[in-house]
Amino acid sequence: MDELKVAHILKNQLGFKDSSIKKIKKLHNHLLEYNKRYNLISKNTENSIWLRHILDSAQLIKFIDFSKVKNLVDFGTGAGFPGLIIGIYAEDLSFHVKLYEKSKVKREFLINMKKNFNLKNVSIKNNVYEKPISTDIIVCRAFKKLKEILMISREIVKKPHKLIVLKGKNAQSEINNVSLASNYSYKLEKSITDDDSKIIIVEVK
C-alpha cells in the first residue's frame, strides 16, 4: 500500500487532518534520512513505511476515546511508532503522549521530530521502570512479551487504565499463557494492515 492510499485512509477513515498528514509525510522523509546513518527501523521495511509503520500505528486511534481520556504512554516507541503518530493526530486535543525509549539515538530523533513539528503535547522519556507512571492508556508495538507488559501495568501504573498492544499471529497464544487477575479483561481486534496480526486490548479496573 503506497503513500496515497494510506493518506486516503488516514483522512477518510481515521479522521486525520490535512495538516497532520503533512507532518507525517515529513516524518517519513526524516526517518529515511536518519536511517541512512542509524538503525531506527529495519532496512527491509524502508519501502513499506506507510503501511508497516504509519498505518499500523494510526489504526490504534479507533480504540481511544479522546473525549474521556487525557494521556497515553508508549513503551519502547523506537522511532515513534505508534506513539508519535497518535501524538500528531491529537496535537490540538487536551491529550498528552509520553514516548518511552531507552536508545539515546532514537530519543534524539524523537526530540528533533517534536521540535520540528512543534508538538507541545508530546514528551520523551527514558526508563519505564524509573518511577510510578500515571496514565489512562499504555500502547506497545515492538516492546516486550505480553507477560512483561502486564507486569509493568500491574506494578508501575497504579490507576485503572487500558493496554493496547499490537501483536502478530501468536496473540491468542500469548494471552493463553498469562494469568490475568480478576480486574483484567481483554479482547482481540483485527489489524487493518495484516490479516494475521491482532491488537490486544486489555482493560484494567
N, C-alpha and C positions, 0 to 999 in steps of 0.2 A: 504494500500500500504506500503510495507516494505522498509527497507534501500536500498537494492539492486535495486529495481525498481525505487525508487526516484533518486538514484545516477545515474542510467542509463539515466533518463530524464534530470537531471542536465547537464550531459556531452553531450549527443547526440542531445537533442532538444533545450537546453538553452545555450550551449556553455561554461559551467563551466570547468575550467582546473582541472586536477587531483590534483594539489596542493591545489586548493580552496576547493575541495570536502573533502580532508583530514582535512582541518581546520574545515569544517562544521561537520565532524564526531566527532572531538574533542569538538566542541561547544555543540553538542548533549550530549556527556558524561558529560561535565562540568555542563550543565543545569540540568541533572538528579541528579547529586551530590549536587548541590546548593539547588535543590527543596526539598531535604530531610529536610533542615533547614529553608528555606524561601519559601514563596509562590510566586515564579516567574511566573509560569504558573499553570493552573488548574491541580490538580492531575488526573482528569479524562482524560486529554489529554496526559499523560506521555507515553502511549503505542502507540500514533499516532503522535509523534513529527515530524517525517519525512514528513508525509502528511499534517497534520493540521497546522504546523508552518513553516517548512523549505520550502517545495514545494509551499505552499500558498504564501510565501514571494518571493521566487525565480522567480515565473512566471511574476512578475512585470517588470523584465528587458526587456521583449518583447515590452514594451511601452516606453522605454527610448532610445533615440538616443545618445549614448555616444560620437559620433563624433561631436555633436553640442552643448551639454550641459555640464556644468562643475561642478555642485554641486546640492545637494539634501538635504532636511531636512525631518526627520521622527518625527512626533508629537506623543507623547505617545508611544514610541517604546517598553516599557516593558522590556522584556529580549532580545530585539534586532530584533524584527520582525515587519516590513520587513527590516528595515534599515541596520542592521548588516550583513544580508545575501547579500544585494546589495553591501555593503562596501567590503566584502570579494571577491565578483565577480570582482569588479572594482579596486582592490588594485594596479594593475600595470598600471592603466589608469590615465590620468590627471583629476581625478574626486573625489570630496570631499563629504563626508557624515557626517551630523551633526545629532546626536541622542538626542532628547529631552525627558527627563524622570524626573518626579517630585519625584519619590520614591528614597530615598537615598540608600536603599538596592539594588534596581535594577541598579542604577547608578554605585554602587561599582562593581557589577557583570560585567557590560559593560566595566568599566575601566580595570578590570582584563582580560577580553577577548581581549581588544585592545592591552594590553601589551603582553599577551601570544602569540597572532598571529602577533605581530609587524605591526599593521595596522596604518600606518602613515597617511592614507587618511581618518581616522575616528576620530571625536571628540565628546565628550559627554557634553551635556548642561542640564540646569535645567528648567528654566521657559520660556515658549514660548511667554509670554507677556512682557518680560523684555525690549525689545527694537526692533526697526525695523529689519526685517530679509531680507537679500538679498539671493535669491535662484532661481534656474531655475525650480525646481520640489519640490512639497510637497507630501509626501506619508503618509497615515494613515491607520492603520489596526483595532485597537480597541480603538479609541481615544474618539471622541465625535460625536454627531449628525451632519449630513451634514450641517445643518444651521449654527452651530457654527464654523465648519471648514471653511466655506465660509466667515464668518465674520472675522476670523483671516487672511484669504487670502486677503480680501479687505482692512483691516485696518493696518496690520503689514507687509505684503510682498508688496513692493511698485512697483516692476517692472513686466512686463509680465512673466507669468510662467504657469506651468501645475500642476494640482492636480490629484493624482492617489489614489483613496480611495477604499479599499476592503470593500464590504458590503454583507449582506445576501439577503434573498429573498425579502426584503422590499425596495430594492434600488430604484426602479422606483417610489414608493410612496413617498420616501424621496425627490427625485428630484422634484416631482409634488408639494410638499408642501413648496418649497423655491422659492423665487423670484430672478431670475438671471438677472443681468444687461446686457445691450446690448453688452458689451465687453466680456461676458462669453458665451461659447458654450460647449456642453457636448455630450458624447456618452457612451453607456454601452457595456462592453465586458464580455463574459462568463468566469467564473473561471474554471481552469482545475482541481481543487481539489474538487469541489462541484457543482452539476448540478443546485442547487437553488441559489447559490451565484453569485454575479456580481461584476465587477470592474467598478467604475465610473471614467471616465476620463474627466476632465474639463480643457479647455483651457482659459486662461485669457490674453487678449490682451491689 
